[in-house]
Amino acid sequence: MINRRKFLEGMVVVAGSFVGRRAWAQEGKPTLPAVISTWEYGQKANAVAWEILSKGGSSLDAVEKGINRAELDPENDSVGYGGLPNEDGEVTLDAVIMHGPPHAAGAVGCLKRIKPAISVARKVMEKTKHTFLVGEDATRFAVKMGFKEEDLLTEKAKKTWESWKADPKRNSYWSHDTIGMVAVDAKGDVTAGCSTSGLSFKVAGRVGDSPIIGSGAYCDNDIGGAAATGNGDVMMRFCPALVAVELMRQGKSPSEACAASLARISGKGYEAGGALVAISKKGDFGYARLRYADFPHAVRNAQMDEIRKGR
Ligand code: ASP
């Protein structure tokens, strides 16, 4: 397996000069509906979201179903089924969904044996008065809601874990990614969400930034939304998705807002890498990256369906 993230994190430059470089130019006219997702696999997730958005469907359905596409893909080793496990060989999932019109959110952390974590997060939002459920209790809730308990560990992921375990010089974690998605539907309603299996070989019980509202994802129906990927243990200390949305409220473009949000992390001297995608309520796309040499992300509206390299 290619240790892509480790490779990229090796290419560190000085903070500030690389945050959001070239990100200011808005490419393409904003139109609604619109959807943006993290990483190359975001394009397939966007395709599912677009099916819904282009027919006048809601951004809430689009983000849930779009993210499901990544969660159910056994080849995606950092999200949902097929994700790499924790140090004990168990796959645990983190997800959040936030819907603009009611300013409501649902989240699950350390969810076990349920594939579509974002859908469980949506049930938390819609079927309870709570916002965040964790661990075995989140699984029990999911089963009550009709979700099927299944083994999330694929043969491929198990083999990767076994060879990690067998290596006396192993790193504690070496692979991670998150599907983060933000969509604005034809009515102008915003939804943001993300889902991940977190850091591979993480300490059992670890919950990252992804399900934390304002860290992994955030939206405000008057402004737009943002979603994050990267070193969650550090990123969650800065609530970068919330900060990006609040900077958009102050008039920054989505890319400017993402860059300024990540700059707060780089300013504290951490070596952590990460990236943000964002979209304004009008459908302007933006992104920024910190300590990553590039940040592929996928955008889709009526005029474009592309992966941007995010260099
Ligand atoms: N933010 C995720 C986590 O720390 C991983 C990633 O997005 O790369 O769990």
Boltz pocket constraint, residues with backbone or C-beta under 6 A from the ligand:
constraints:
  - pocket:
      binder: B
      contacts: [[A, 176], [A, 177], [A, 178], [A, 196], [A, 197], [A, 198], [A, 199], [A, 207], [A, 208], [A, 209], [A, 210], [A, 228], [A, 229], [A, 230], [A, 231], [A, 232], [A, 233]]
      max_distance: 6.0
